[in-house]
Amino acid sequence: MAYMALYRKWRSQTFDEIVGQEAVVTALRNQIIHDRIGHAYLFCGTRGTGKTSMAKIFARAVNCLHPVNGNPCNECELCRESESGFNLIEIDAASNNGVDNIREIRDEVRYTPAKGRFRVYIIDEVHMLSAGAFNALLKTLEEPPEHVIFILATTEPHKVLPTIVSRCQRYDFKRFTAGQIFDHLKEVCEAEGIRATDDALRYIARAADGGMRDSLSILEQCVSFYVNEEIDLNKVQEILGTAGAEEYARLTDALAARRAPDALRLIGDIFMAGRDVSAFTTGLISHLRSLLLMKAMGRDGAAILELGEEEAAALSQQADHLPAEQLTWFIESLTDLESRMKYSSEKRVLLEVEIIRLCRGASETTDEALLARIAAVEKRLDEGVFVQKEQSKAADPKPNAQKAAPPPSLEDLPKIRQPKMIMTSGGAAGRAIEAWAAIKKKIISQERGLYTLNLMEIAPGADPDQIILSSDTEFYIKQLEDDHGRRLRLIERAIEDETGAKVRVLARKKSVDPTPDVDMDDIVGRIHMDVEFTD
Ligand SMILES: [Zn+2]
């Protein structure tokens, strides 16, 4: 049986099936019922809000031989053949941004469709059209033939020429609420025989950040990782690379109480479980923001965050004993850390140093020796120099740095290499890598599914205009390359938008290094004795 992605399989086929977007549905449906069909529509909204589904339903409805209450019947000849492209033409402006494509359309529109009343053009990501193509399109929109309908879809309406916008009926698509997404996921799970806890689905619904399509992709990832198993909250967090609310809550308490050893131990446990440092930091920030919002707004905060009863209660209880100033300070410091982390291969060190700094806070009760060591690590990190000291003093473990297993002796460690510094030696790739933190954030805000970029490394490629995104996880690579590399192109465009640099982005599985990387975590765990930093 041919495999079909959940979001395709569950694409709405009629106006009645569409979740949310009531205003748009009502307006379009009425136009069909009263036969007051326009010639140019502009659908605006972030990814996954159903613009394309809506456009296709509308396109079938205008030609349908037996519409039912404005819905396409999906059974008549014209409905059934709509996907074959004779009177419904889809153009992805992201890949066809040339003026030639639009000229082709201009020539084509003169002919009446062979079947049905209208020929419908859906131009996706219309803001990507080149200036020349925009102008060619404008000419067509100025005098559209009776039998032609344009549906332009965009995630960035501000980039569409005002002269084009003014010729279209504009419809704004709202992001889905977590509640709407949750309900839909539940329906999908029931119909597909997927077992998943409500907790898990609620978490996915929030992680998808208003995008129905992304929520289904996340669900699908979970299903394909845990075939025939029940999907619970832990599994979802595992897939998303995030830690649980409880872990964040405990860490926050430790930070607030300035218990550095507790905080570091918690972090140690979390990373032992294989969590990603960047994703963890992002999750921690988001937990702190939720606390701040709950503190500032109480019940309204819970509504804004779309929290379940229990979660809201837990957060507000924790928020009660934390001063807003402290939360704000944590958030600011960690957000700053998050961006510094992007280019460092010593992410965990940075996080641990920051945790200690936060615990140090205004408090005077700090271990002088520890501070000195931290200062030394920071200095060395800044300089990018780690040198192994000849003499091991590993036989002298500090009481609070004990681990379950005794640490291996220094001789057992592979040779310590210089920390990898990302070369940003100017050039297009260099500019892109320097601005990667901001670019990545933007990309993920457009396409939540690309949170996986947080789990990938970025490095310059062989050519000066080449960038390589790499990971050990096959799935992340595949996600970028799928769909004819649509996501890679999206990243390239985001880079160009942000920096003006034209680069080629490739996704690669991380090659296995013959000399295994020294785990910086180990080193830090043993900073106090095993490794010293010398000039
Ligand atoms: Zn029909």
Residues whose N, C-alpha, C, O or C-beta is under 5 A from the ligand:
A	BS01	ZN	C64 L65 H66 P72 C73 N74 E75 C76 C79
